[in-house]
Amino acid sequence: MKRLLLSTVIVALAAPAAFAANSKRLEKELRKLDPQTRLEQICDIEAMRQIKRDSNPFKPDRAVLAALADPRTEGHTIHGKGGAFRSQGKWYGFSFKCEADSDHMKVLGFEYQLGEEIPEDQWAKAGLWQ
């Protein structure tokens, strides 16, 4: 379910018009998830959005908060040093702090720090894919 939802999100982020058309579907799918998974999903989405928007060479199409290490959750905030995002076929690490509203449907704050490229021979161990 998590990868299916993330695929829906990726399509929505790729085309703004598609995002508008799919926003109600996305919200419906997010509400089906338990609160912790929903928090991770909206923060995965926000990671891609912010990294893509900021001045750097990356164009992320996937993000996984728990790729290299399990994140910690405190209330409505999740943070960690083991996130990974994929850009142009390569994976990169990042650390993050993501705060959401009480129902975990909206990100209120997001901070991140870019990390190093993750060598391809480490992808399988981290659950990353091509």
Secondary structure, 3 states (H helix, E strand, C coil): CHHHHHHHHHHHHHCHHHHHHHHHHHHHHHHCCCHHHHHHHHHHHHHHHHHHHCCCCCCEEEEECCCCCCCEEECCEEEEEEEEEEECCEEEEEEEEEEECCCCCCEEEEEEEEEEEECHHHHHHHCCCC
